């Protein structure tokens, strides 16, 4: 049986997911999209061969609804969808901070909801997507969500109680690395390197380090120690990082991101 999937609010992440699904073998004829602007919907039709629909049409005809709008726009979208969504639809939410109960209260009793926190590396098929089941979601629903988001990277199942922590770590995580690269590039310029050369050195070092972390199976402490010679350059740099409280700052930053995710869940916008 063919599964119809609709991506609602198809922005950058929604489009990345759409294109990844097509590369993974989904037929464009089985994919629907909604967009706020008609010209955006037509652009997606031209680029991918998918079918633009209204939100109500998606709710009536798709087997799976993937909601990729911003958290602050979700309540209005659900008000639009709820009257047209049968209880057998799988609803997948990609909105940070919003619990599955928020959706279950608004849809028909028994509607299966899966919560997913992905991140921007979905744009290059290297996403980390964290998946949690709502009250009525089955193992089959989770497997279907994994199949969809596996098209743009890795997936991991966690209890929903851990979603705010995962949002802090991986949902916001790419920004921390971009921030670090920005700071290291500035340091390279201070040390006398041209910006482009400093950038290339740091980016390739980051790619190499990430690949070693992924493929070696070694603990990061062990990998760091392999670079850290007695009385050498690396330990001098590590000492300064510790003196300036970088480790503590990172912990505090991730706690702040987790707390903000909880605030979003409670409806606090400011």
N, C-alpha and C positions, 0 to 999 in steps of 0.2 A: 504493500500500500504506500502510495506516494505521500510524503509529509510536506505540507505547505508551511513555510516559515515567513513571518513578516517582521521586518526591522522597522521599528517606529521611532521617528526622530533621527533620521539618518545623517548625522554629522560625521566628523572625522573618524571616530571610533566605530560608529555604525557602518560607515563605508568600508573601513578596513576589515571588519568582520564579514561583510557582504562579499568583498572580493576574495577573501580567504576561503570562504565556503565554496565559491565557484571554482577556485583552483583545486580545492579538495574533492570536487566531483559533484557538488549540488548543481542541478539543472536550473538555469536562470528562470525558466518557466514556472518553477516551484517556489520562487522567491518574490516577495512583495516588499515594497518600501513605502513609508510615508515621510513627508518633509513639510516644513512650515511654508516654504515658498514653492509655488508651482514650477518655476524655472529650475529649481534644485531637483525636484522629482523628475523632470524631463531629462536633465543632465544624467541622472542615474540610469534612466531607461536607455538612453543613447549609449552610455559607457558600458553597461553590463547586460542589457537585454532583460532586465527585471521589470516587474509590473508596478507602477505607481498606483496607490489606492488611497482612499481616505482612512482615517483611524477607525471609523465605524465599519467600513468594508473589511478591513484587516481583522477586526474582532469577530466578524461573522464568518469569515471564510478560511482564515489561517488556522492550522493545528497548533502552532507555536507562535507566541507573541514575544518579541525581544524588545524591551523598553529601554531606549538609550538616551532619553531626554535628561536634562539637568535635574538634580534633586528638587530645586525650587519650582520646577514646572510639572512635577509628577502628579500632584493632587488634581490639577486641572485635566491632565490627560486621563487619569482614572475615572473622573466624573464623566468624561466623554465615552470611554470604553465600556464601563460597567453595564449599561443597559443592553449592550449588544454582545456580551461575552458569555457563551455557555460555560457551564461548570467543568466541562471536559477539556477546555483549552489549557495548555501549559503556558504559564506566564513566567518569563525570565526577566528579572530586573537587573540592570547594570548601574543603578543609582547609588552613589556612596551614602552610607549612613542610614538608609531607609530599611527597616526590618520587614521581613516577610509578612508579619502580622498586619502591617499597614495596608498591604494589598489584599490579604485575606478578608479583612473587615469590609472592603469595598466591592469585592467580586462576589459572585454566587457562592453559597456554602459548598465547600468541598473542592474549590478551584485549586489545582496544584501550582505552587509558586516556588521558584528557585532563585536564589540571590547570588549574583556573580559580581566580584570586584576584579576587573581587568585593569590593564594599564596601557600607556601610549605606545610601548614597543609592539603592540598589535599592528601598528602601521608597517612594521618590517618583519612580521611573523615571528616575533620573539616575546610575545606577551607572557605574563604570569597571571593566570585567571584563577581566582579562588571561589569555590562553589559550595553553597550551603542549601540544604533542603528546608522548605517550609513544612507546615503541619501535614499537608496532604500530598506532598511530593514523594514519589516512590523511587526505588533504585533505578527503575527504567527512565524516569524523568531526569535523574541526575546523570545517567549515562548519555542521554540525548543532549543535555547541556554540555557535557564534556566533549562530545563529538563535534558540536558546533564551535565551541571556543578552542578546541584542540586544533582547529584549522589555522589559528593565528598564534600558536605558541603552546606552552605547557599549562596544565590544569592541576589543581589540588583541591581535594574535598576537605572541609573543616566544619566543625559545629558552628552554627550561626553566632554563638556567643564569642567566637574568636574573630568575627569579621571586622570589627573596628580596629583590632590590632593588625590584621592583614592589610587593611586600608592604609594604615600608617606606614607599614613596612614596604609593601609592594605597590599598592595603588599610587601612593605619592612618591615611592622610592626612586623612580627615574629622575625626578627633579633634584633629589639630593646629589646624585652622581653628576648631573649637569652643573650644579652649583660647585661641586668639588673641582670639576674640570675647569670651570671658569676661574676659580681661585688659583689653581695650579698654573693656568696659562698666564695669569697676571704675574705670578711668581717667576715664571720663565722669562717674561719680558724684563722684570726687575733684575734678573741675573744676566741679562744681555742678549737674549735670543729674540729673533723676529717673531711676531705673533704667529704666523703660519707654521713656522718650524716648531714652536712650543706646542701648538695645538696638535700637530701630527704626532709628536713624541708622546704626548699624554694620551691621546685617543688610542694609539696602538698599544701603549702600555696597559690601558684599561681593558682593551679587548683580550690581550694576552693573559692578563691576570684573571679575568672572568672565565676564560676558557680553562685555565688551570684549576680554578675553584670547581668548575663544573665536571671536569673530566678526570682529575687526578684522584679524587676521593680523599684527599688529605684535608685535615683540619686547617682553617685559615691561620691559626697560630703557627703551625708547622711550616706552612708556606712562607709566612713572614720571617720566621727564624732562619729559613734557608737563604734569605737575602741579607740578613742582619749579621755582619761580621763583627767580632770584638773590636771596640774602639774605632769602628769604621764610620762611613758617611751616613748609612741608614739609621744606625742607633742614635746618632746625633740628631737626626731629624725626628725620630720617634720620641726622644726625650723632650724636644720642644713641643710636639703635639700634646704630650702628657702634661707638660708644664702649663700649657694654655687651656687645659681642660676640654680637649676636643672630644674625648670619649664621653665625658659627662654631658657635654653640649648635645651630642647626638642622641643620647638617651632622653634628655629633656625634650628635644625636638620631636622625637617619635611619640613621646607621651602627649605632647601638645596636639599632634595630628590625630592620635586616637581619641583624645577628649573632644576635639572639634567634630569628629565623626559621630560621636555620641550626641553632641549638641544638635547636629543636623537631624539625627533620628528623632529628637524630641521636638523638632520644629523651630528651633532657634536659628535665625538667619543672620543676626548681627554679631 
